[in-house]
């Protein structure tokens, strides 16, 4: 299923002062195992070193988890290790954005405010 996804960028100041703005974009995520998709607002994060998806979102949307061999410990934006758990699973998806499709693996992790966080290269 192909998506026509429209860019949605929102910027605003946050109270904590650590982040001046958050930039989000609407993308399509297609489940590889079902060839069905959802549209989600993802956070673009220049400090992210991986693509991550919230465990809760993964479960609710019924994405198929694929176990990884070695757990990966990651830090949150504030530099503290994620306290939920290390990354133990990935999700294989096709990402759709402005007519472009890209297959990728997204790390499944708990304790996230956002459903999906995309790294910026």
Secondary structure, DSSP 8 states (H G I E B T S, - for coil): --------------TTSS-S--EEEEEEEEETTTTEEEEEEEEEETT-SS-EEEHHHHHHTT--EEEEEEEE--B-TTSSB-SS--EEEEEEEEEEETTEEEEEEEEEESS-SSSEEEE--
